Amino acid sequence: MYKKNQNHQFSLQDFNQPMGLKLDPENKWIKKAAMIPWDEIEAVYADLFPSDCGMPAKPLRMALGALLIQKKFGFSDRELVEQIQENPYYQYFIGLPGFQLEKPFAPSLMVEFRKRITDEKLAEINELIIDYNKNDHPSDGNSENKGTMIIDATCAPQNIAFPQDINLLNEARENLEAIISSVCYEYNLLKPRMYKNNARKDYLALAKCKKRSSKKIRKAIKKQLQYIRRDRNYIDWFMSYGYYPDKHQMGLDIPMLLSGYNDLKFASAMTVKMQMDGTPAEKWPDKCIGCGACASVCPQHIGIPGVLKEYNEMLHTGPTWAEMCRQREEAAEKMRKQLNE
């Protein structure tokens, strides 16, 4: 249950100040309170309480104001309540009707405030605050400040990690491990040893360290590079035998196709056609896109795209396995008739 405008405190003049206490209108918390559209945000906050039953919830200004103060100074829940209890500017900011010596709420309520005002709600609140302050200072048509402002993007803060950041190395290692796992799963191969647990521990040993010396950073980066080098060698070995992590190539079992090509061309093994009749159409050699990536890493330097094209022509030359079985049945039936006569 939620009731709007519970404290009826809208401006500094409405704040009940005891005798001898006069708040400074130029204080940053009073100015900040004037920049926030509490009523518009309260309408969004009230939607979280569709029921009309139960104990009324704390006002939006109290919940959001307490979270903003805590975010600003990093107070704990208990310390935040004590600071609000002692500071009249904080009490004004959270919307209390006047200065009071009692605690405005229990520290445990901060947990509920954080649950209700989620990241999605904070994004909506941020947009409301921006729209509310957008027209506070309309531009004067007679102003001399006209034209196009050029901003140097190289000086703007960006959320980009440095190339030597160990987080990038850890992310690269995890991606390589995911590629190796997908290849082994797709081709039913034995997964090689990747030391994932050790690599994760080495990464967290530095990531959770508050004081990072240059020696620790170099040591951690060296270890991650060693793990990455090992994983890359595994992937190079897979690709040398035709096991590809690429989506276009993962459907083709190139070693199986090359084996069938050798049997059909040099040994005339007709069972190859029987095997191919049971192979899905998307794994036939005609599905090769001819990129040549497999040939570039083939240890025997085989022109795999050309071989697969020739193999596909051989499979479509002559009778299929079903036709051969039908011919055998007809010949056997003819032989039985001749014996019965």
Secondary structure, DSSP 4 states (H G I P E B T S, - for coil): ---SSSS---SGGGSBPPTT----TT-HHHHHHHTS-HHHHHHHHHTT---S-SSPPPPHHHHHHHHHHHHHH---HHHHHHHHHH-HHHHHHTT-SB--SS-SS-TTHHHHHHHHS-HHHHHHHHHHHHHHHHTSSPPPTT-S--S-----GGGS------TT-HHHHHHHHHHHHHHHHHHHHHHTPPPPP--HHHHHHHHHHHHT-SS--HHHHHHHHHHHHHHHHHHHHHHHHHHHTT---STTTTT--HHHHHHHHHHHHHS--THHHHHHHTS-GGGSGGG-----HHHHH-TT---HHHHHHHHHHHHTSS--HHHHHHHHHHHHHHHHHHHH-
